[in-house]
Amino acid sequence: MTDASKVGLALAYNCVQILYPAGLSGSSVTGRQVVLRRGWLLPSDLFAAQNIRNNIDFVTVTMAPRKMPEWAEPLGRPWRVQQKVEPTVGVVVADGTVEIVFSGTSTPAGVVAVWLDDMPHGGSPSAAYAVTAQDTPATVAAALAAALTDGVASGATVSVPGRVLNGYAGGYGQSVRVTRRQTQLYRVSIWTADATARETLASVLDAVLAEQSWISTLDGREAQLRFQSVEDVDTMQNEALYRRDYFYELVFDTLQVQWASEMLCGIGNLSGDDGAAMSFGELAPGGTNQTVTAALDAMQAVAAAQAAASAYPGLGVDQFGTVVAAA
C-alpha cells in the first residue's frame, strides 16, 4: 500500500538516479556534492560546517498545499492478482506415497498439501504445511505425517499404511484493489549558493523529468507524473542563497493488498438426474495445525522481500529524510 509520503519518497529516489547516474558512490552531474532529501531543509544545512555555503547543493521534495481534482476509483473496487510467488518446494507422488523435494539452493517457500484418495475410510483426510526458510524436506514430511491419521514419515516421504496418498505444492499470490485514486502536488526545490550550479541542476532535472510520464512507486506500481509550473525564489539572495521550485502533479492509487496461497484442496457436490447428490474432491485441512499462522507469517516475509526489490535498489533514507545508500 502506498500513500502521499511514499510517493514523494519515490520522486526523491527518482531525482537521485537522475543526478547521480552512477549511484551515490559516484559523482553527481555537476561534480559537486548534492544532498537529496524527502523533506525541508534543516537548520544545520544552513549554519553547520557542512552546509550550502561550502559548495554543497540540496534538492528537496515536499508536498505542496493545493486543492487537487478528484479522481474516481474503478467501479466496484474489483480485486486483481498483481504478482505471484512460485513455490520452491515440490512433491513427487508415487505408489500412494508423497515425497517432499526442494528445488536447488533457493530459499524454501510455498504450501504443501497431502490428502487421502480413499476418503470413505474416515480419519483426517488431508493436511497442509506452510514451508519456512528453516525447513528441510524431512521436517515438512514429519509435520504432514503428524497431521494425518496414521501418517508415517520416512525421511522426506509421507505415507499412510494401507491408504493412497496424493499431494500438491503451491505458491502465494498478491491480490490488490484500488480503494482511492488521488492526485498530489509536489515541490522539487533546488537550493544552492552558486547560481551557475542552480542552472545546471535545474536543466538536468527538468530535461529528464520532462521525458517521464510515469515513475515507479515503492509498492511495485506506477504514478503518473505531470509538470505544473516552475519559479525562482530569490528572496534570500542577500544571504547568497539561490532556489528554484518545480511543481509536479502525481496521480496514484491507494491500494488494499492481500496475500493468499494457491488453492490446494477442494470439495464439491454434483447432482444426478435422479436428484441424488454426490461429493467429489478432498476435504480442506482444518485450522488446528500450524498452516494458518505460519502461512500468514511466510506471506508477510514474502511481501517484505518483494517490497525491498523495488525500482530503486540500494537507496534508503536516514532519520532526517536524507537519501542515503542502503546498508
Residue pairs with C-beta under 8 A, 6 or more apart in sequence:
1 219
1 254
1 255
1 256
1 257
2 217
2 218
2 219
2 221
2 252
2 253
2 254
2 255
3 254
4 63
4 182
4 184
5 38
6 217
6 218
6 219
7 184
7 186
7 217
7 223
7 250
7 252
8 38
8 61
8 62
8 63
8 184
8 186
9 38
9 61
9 218
9 317
10 215
10 216
10 217
10 218
10 223
10 312
11 61
11 186
11 188
11 215
11 225
11 248
11 250
12 36
12 37
12 38
12 61
12 317
12 323
13 312
13 315
13 323
14 209
14 212
14 215
14 216
14 312
15 36
15 59
15 61
15 188
15 205
16 24
16 36
16 312
16 315
16 323
17 312
18 29
18 204
18 205
18 208
18 209
19 28
19 29
19 30
19 34
19 36
19 59
19 201
19 204
19 205
20 26
20 27
20 28
20 29
20 34
21 29
23 314
23 325
24 314
24 315
24 323
24 324
24 325
25 325
28 34
29 200
29 201
29 204
30 57
30 197
30 200
30 201
32 55
32 56
32 57
32 194
32 197
33 55
33 56
33 57
34 56
34 57
34 58
34 59
34 201
35 45
35 56
35 57
35 58
35 59
35 322
36 58
36 59
36 60
36 61
36 322
36 323
37 58
37 59
37 60
37 61
37 320
37 321
37 322
37 323
38 60
38 61
38 317
38 321
38 323
39 60
39 61
39 62
39 320
39 321
40 60
40 62
41 58
41 60
41 191
42 320
44 51
45 51
45 52
45 58
45 191
46 52
46 53
46 241
50 56
52 58
52 191
52 192
52 193
52 241
53 193
53 240
55 193
55 194
57 190
57 191
57 192
57 194
57 197
57 198
57 201
58 189
58 190
58 191
58 192
59 188
59 189
59 190
59 191
59 201
59 205
60 187
60 188
60 189
60 191
61 186
61 187
61 188
61 189
62 186
62 187
62 189
63 184
63 185
63 186
63 187
64 185
64 186
64 187
64 247
65 185
66 185
68 182
68 183
68 184
68 185
68 249
69 183
70 182
71 181
71 182
71 183
71 251
72 181
73 178
73 179
73 180
73 181
73 253
74 177
74 178
77 177
77 178
77 179
78 177
79 175
79 176
79 177
79 258
80 175
80 176
80 177
81 173
81 174
81 175
82 174
82 175
82 176
82 220
82 221
82 257
83 173
83 174
83 220
83 306
84 171
84 172
84 173
84 174
85 109
85 171
85 172
85 173
85 174
85 302
85 306
86 110
86 171
87 109
87 110
87 111
87 131
87 169
87 170
87 171
88 102
88 103
88 104
88 106
88 107
88 108
88 109
88 110
89 100
89 101
89 102
89 103
89 108
89 109
89 110
89 112
89 131
89 137
89 140
89 169
90 100
90 101
90 102
90 103
90 169
91 98
91 99
91 100
91 101
91 112
91 114
91 167
91 168
91 169
92 98
92 99
92 101
93 99
93 165
93 166
93 167
96 117
96 159
96 163
96 164
96 165
97 157
97 158
97 159
97 165
98 114
98 144
98 157
98 158
98 159
98 165
98 166
98 167
99 137
99 141
99 156
99 157
99 158
100 112
100 137
100 138
100 140
100 141
100 144
100 156
100 157
100 158
101 137
101 156
102 108
102 136
102 137
107 133
108 131
108 132
108 133
108 135
109 131
109 133
109 171
109 172
109 298
109 302
110 130
110 131
110 169
110 170
110 171
110 172
110 261
111 128
111 129
111 130
111 131
111 169
111 170
111 171
111 172
111 261
111 262
111 264
111 291
111 295
112 128
112 129
112 131
112 140
112 144
112 167
112 168
112 169
113 126
113 127
113 128
113 129
113 167
113 168
113 169
113 170
113 264
113 265
113 285
114 126
114 127
114 128
114 144
114 148
114 158
114 165
114 166
114 167
115 125
115 126
115 127
115 165
115 166
115 167
115 265
115 282
115 283
116 123
116 125
116 126
116 148
116 160
116 163
116 164
116 165
116 166
116 282
117 163
117 164
117 165
117 166
117 282
118 163
118 164
119 125
119 282
119 283
121 163
122 149
123 148
123 149
123 150
124 147
124 148
124 149
124 286
125 282
125 283
126 148
126 265
126 282
126 283
126 284
126 285
127 144
127 147
127 148
127 151
127 285
127 289
128 144
128 147
128 264
128 265
128 284
128 285
128 289
128 291
129 140
129 143
129 144
129 147
129 289
129 290
129 291
129 294
130 261
130 290
130 291
130 294
130 295
130 297
130 298
131 140
131 298
132 294
132 297
132 298
133 301
136 156
137 155
137 156
138 153
138 155
138 156
140 156
141 153
141 154
141 155
141 156
141 157
141 158
142 153
143 289
143 290
144 151
144 153
144 158
145 151
145 152
145 153
145 158
145 159
146 153
147 285
147 289
148 158
148 160
149 160
150 160
150 161
150 163
151 158
151 159
151 160
152 158
152 159
152 160
152 161
158 165
158 167
159 165
166 282
168 264
170 261
170 262
170 263
170 264
171 261
171 262
172 259
172 260
172 261
172 262
172 298
172 299
172 302
173 259
173 260
173 261
173 262
174 257
174 258
174 259
174 303
174 306
175 257
175 258
175 259
175 260
176 255
176 256
176 257
176 258
177 255
177 256
178 253
178 254
178 255
179 254
179 255
179 256
180 253
180 254
181 251
181 252
181 253
181 254
182 251
182 252
182 253
182 254
183 249
183 250
183 251
183 252
184 249
184 250
184 252
185 228
185 247
185 248
185 249
185 250
186 247
186 248
186 249
186 250
187 245
187 246
187 247
188 205
188 209
188 245
188 246
188 247
188 248
189 233
189 243
189 244
189 245
189 246
190 198
190 201
190 202
190 205
190 243
190 244
190 245
191 241
191 242
191 243
192 198
192 201
192 241
192 242
192 243
193 240
193 241
193 242
194 242
195 242
198 242
198 243
198 244
202 244
202 246
205 246
206 230
206 246
209 225
209 227
209 246
209 248
210 227
212 225
213 224
213 225
214 222
214 223
214 224
214 225
215 222
215 223
215 225
215 250
216 222
216 310
216 311
216 312
217 223
217 252
218 307
218 310
218 312
219 255
219 257
219 307
220 306
220 307
220 310
221 252
221 253
221 255
223 250
223 251
223 252
224 250
224 251
224 252
225 248
225 249
225 250
226 248
226 249
226 250
226 251
227 246
227 247
227 248
227 249
228 247
228 248
228 249
229 246
229 247
230 244
230 245
230 246
230 247
231 244
231 245
232 242
232 243
232 244
232 245
233 243
233 244
233 245
234 242
234 243
236 242
236 243
257 303
259 299
259 300
259 302
259 303
260 299
261 295
261 299
264 284
265 281
265 282
265 283
265 284
265 285
266 281
266 282
266 284
267 279
267 280
267 281
267 282
267 283
267 284
268 279
268 280
268 281
269 277
269 278
269 279
269 280
270 277
270 278
270 279
270 280
271 277
271 278
272 278
285 291
313 326
314 325
314 326
315 323
315 324
315 325
315 326
316 323
316 324
316 325
316 326
316 327
317 323
317 324
318 324
